[in-house]
Amino acid sequence: MVNSAQHDWLTEHGDYLYRFALARLRDPHQAEDAVQETLLAAIQNQTFEGKSAPRTWLTGILKHKIIDSMRRQMREQPLEHDGDFLPDEPGTDEFFADDGGDHWNEKPQNWGEPQGLLEQKQFLIILQQCMDRLPPKLASLFLMREVHESDNEEICKELDISSTNAWVMLYRARMGLRKCLELHWMGR
């Protein structure tokens, strides 16, 4: 039986939870499913003790549902060749000097104030398009590390990869996003 406080969870926090899930899953249907599973789990388990705000508690449950969804998605998708992470765009080797060192060939462009860029809807659209260009495994790894702030051990366990592979894939995702953003956002 759903009490009135639980009904308020849906009306007060449903939109927030949906936006949270959509930003991470990038699929409206999966986001809806994750929110529904979250609310159902919250109602069925009834473990809320009031030690935190309901939104914080529900968001914690939602984070686990999102990770479960990503796991399912990773198991269901065939692996893509990691070498072709941005087929329409140049590689990332051009960022570094050819002398074998690890210093920049040319320094990254100044992006201004990143917080201001994040607040702009156009930037978020371009960022989403750049994320969509990454192979699903690289995009998932980037989201887990940079958005969900998962540690490397957890990421390796979730994606069934080695620590070294995780760092290489994260590097590729960052460089791919950087190049895409420089081409489609900074160079507009």
C-alpha positions in Angstrom: 0.0 0.0 0.0 1.4 3.4 -1.0 1.1 6.0 1.7 0.8 9.8 1.0 4.5 10.4 1.7 5.5 7.9 -1.0 3.0 9.4 -3.4 4.7 12.8 -2.7 8.0 11.2 -3.7 6.7 10.8 -7.2 5.2 14.2 -7.6 8.1 16.1 -5.8 11.1 14.1 -7.1 9.9 12.3 -10.3 11.0 15.0 -12.7 14.4 15.4 -11.0 15.0 11.7 -11.0 14.0 11.4 -14.7 16.4 14.2 -15.7 19.2 12.6 -13.6 18.7 9.2 -15.3 18.4 10.7 -18.8 21.6 12.6 -18.4 23.4 9.4 -17.6 21.6 6.8 -19.7 21.0 9.1 -22.8 17.8 7.1 -23.6 14.3 8.4 -22.6 12.9 4.8 -22.3 15.7 3.5 -20.2 15.5 6.6 -18.0 11.8 6.1 -17.5 12.4 2.4 -16.7 15.2 3.3 -14.2 12.9 5.8 -12.4 10.0 3.4 -12.3 12.3 0.7 -10.9 13.7 3.2 -8.3 10.3 4.2 -7.1 9.1 0.6 -7.0 12.1 -0.5 -5.0 11.7 2.4 -2.6 8.0 1.5 -2.0 8.6 -2.3 -1.7 11.6 -2.1 0.6 10.5 0.7 2.8 14.0 1.2 4.2 13.8 5.0 4.3 14.7 6.0 7.9 14.6 9.8 7.4 18.4 10.1 8.1 18.7 12.0 4.7 16.4 13.9 2.5 14.0 11.6 0.4 15.6 13.0 -2.8 19.1 12.0 -1.7 17.8 8.5 -0.7 15.9 8.0 -4.0 18.9 9.3 -6.0 21.1 6.7 -4.3 18.7 4.0 -5.3 18.5 5.4 -8.8 22.3 5.4 -9.2 22.3 1.6 -8.6 19.4 1.2 -11.1 21.4 3.2 -13.7 24.5 1.0 -13.1 22.3 -2.1 -13.5 20.9 -0.8 -16.7 24.4 0.0 -18.0 25.5 -3.6 -17.2 22.6 -5.0 -19.1 23.3 -2.8 -22.0 27.0 -3.8 -22.0 26.1 -7.5 -22.0 23.6 -7.1 -24.8 25.8 -5.0 -27.2 28.5 -6.6 -29.4 31.9 -5.2 -28.8 33.2 -2.7 -31.3 36.7 -2.2 -32.3 38.2 0.3 -29.8 40.7 1.6 -32.4 37.9 3.3 -34.4 36.5 5.4 -31.6 35.8 8.5 -33.8 35.9 7.3 -37.4 35.0 10.7 -39.0 37.6 12.6 -37.1 41.4 12.7 -36.9 43.2 10.7 -34.2 44.6 12.0 -30.9 48.3 11.5 -31.7 48.3 14.9 -33.3 48.1 16.5 -29.8 51.6 15.4 -28.9 55.1 16.1 -30.2 56.7 13.5 -32.5 59.9 13.4 -30.4 58.6 10.6 -28.3 58.0 12.8 -25.3 54.7 13.3 -23.6 54.4 17.0 -24.0 51.8 18.9 -26.1 52.4 19.6 -29.7 50.1 22.5 -29.3 48.4 23.4 -26.1 44.6 22.9 -25.7 42.5 25.9 -26.5 41.3 28.0 -23.6 37.7 27.0 -23.0 36.9 30.0 -20.9 35.0 29.3 -17.8 33.8 25.7 -18.0 31.0 26.2 -15.5 29.5 28.9 -17.7 29.7 26.5 -20.7 28.0 23.7 -18.9 25.1 26.0 -18.1 24.5 26.6 -21.8 21.9 24.3 -23.4 23.8 24.4 -26.8 26.9 23.1 -25.2 25.0 20.2 -23.6 23.5 19.3 -26.9 27.0 19.3 -28.6 28.4 17.3 -25.6 25.6 14.7 -26.0 26.3 14.5 -29.8 30.0 14.0 -29.0 29.2 11.3 -26.4 27.0 9.6 -29.0 30.0 9.4 -31.3 32.0 7.4 -28.8 31.6 3.6 -28.8 29.2 2.6 -26.1 31.8 1.0 -24.0 34.0 4.2 -24.0 30.9 6.3 -23.3 29.8 4.1 -20.4 33.3 4.1 -18.9 33.5 7.9 -19.2 30.1 8.3 -17.5 31.0 5.9 -14.7 34.3 7.7 -14.0 33.5 11.3 -14.6 29.7 11.6 -13.9 29.1 8.8 -11.4 32.5 9.2 -9.9 33.1 5.5 -9.6 36.6 4.3 -8.6 38.8 2.4 -11.0 38.4 -0.9 -9.2 34.6 -0.7 -9.5 34.7 0.3 -13.2 37.0 -2.6 -14.0 34.7 -5.0 -12.2 31.6 -3.6 -13.9 33.0 -3.6 -17.4 35.2 -6.8 -16.9 38.4 -5.1 -18.0 41.9 -4.7 -16.6 43.0 -1.6 -14.8 45.4 -0.7 -17.6 42.7 -1.1 -20.2 40.4 1.1 -18.2 42.9 3.9 -18.1 43.6 3.6 -21.8 39.9 3.6 -22.7 39.3 6.6 -20.4 42.2 8.4 -22.1 40.7 7.6 -25.5 37.2 8.8 -24.4 38.6 12.1 -23.0 40.7 12.8 -26.1 37.8 11.9 -28.4 35.5 14.2 -26.5 38.1 16.9 -26.4 38.7 16.7 -30.2 34.9 16.6 -30.9 34.2 19.6 -28.7 37.1 21.6 -30.2 35.7 20.9 -33.7 32.0 21.3 -33.0 31.9 23.7 -30.1 35.1 25.8 -29.8 35.6 26.1 -33.6 32.0 27.2 -34.4 
